[in-house]
């Protein structure tokens, strides 16, 4: 328990430093997300290997970095939103093709891999499966991590503009803090309420420790936490003016917080399903007492999608 609490404190402090740093520069937060994305992709590929779903970890690990470079080029050249969709599609297709050709043509390496894992598929079938599995990881979790990049640079996109809104950096900081606050509060309070009240299990076959009471408690406190973040930021006159300009009210934040909290818990269950199907307890061991990166951000990456959609809808 002491190890888990100490790790939690370190995670909280490090996360807080990088989130706060985006007020001064967006690149530190980019680097933070990039490291998490690469580590998360590596962890998912290793879990898939336990299910005999083999990937090319090099191409998967490169995907977040390539997407970030493509997005940066788009920002510099003030591209429209359709270009970013094309970037994703083109990068996915190219990496899929390169992965297939590499696996199929480098027969020496491929045969060693097949012998090591006891795979009896033909080279072409093995290459196709490996490419498809790699593409899966590029979507989960790599593409979900990409949403954090988009949130971080939201107002830098040429197709995003609000007349009269000057304090865009503070608005983005609010949504980043909102994202992390809802996720952390939901996770923590679901555990506290669940272990205190107990009751019926939420999904015993997937995650035996989750309870319905914990899920409801996490949802309630996550929503209240989101509203609290809103009011704390509203104390700043500049932020309050920005909220008025984009017509962001406490009840809208509460709705966003409720949806985000619920989706985050679903993301947690999805991650647990993948782990259980591979018969592993954790995605990794990088965080003593907590597991791997994906064990900590399984809900966060899903919540990033909700927050990003909310920003598009509101702004």
Secondary structure, DSSP 8 states (H G I E B T S, - for coil): -HHHHHHHHHHHHHHHHHHHHTTT-HHHHHHHHHHHHHHHHHHHHHHHHHTT----HHHHHHHHHHHHHHHHHHHHTT--HHHHHHHHHHHHHHHHHHHHHHHHH-HHHHHHHHHHHT--S-HHHHHHHHHHHHHHHIIIIIIHHHHHHHHHTGGGSTT---TT---HHHHHHHHHHHHHHHHHHHHHHHHHHHHHH--SEEETTTEEEEEHHHHHHHHHHHHHHHHHHHHHHHTSHHHHHHHHHTT--HHHHHHHHHHHHHHHHHHHHHHHHHHHHHT-S-S-SSBTTTBSHHHHHHHHHHHHHHHHHHHHHH-
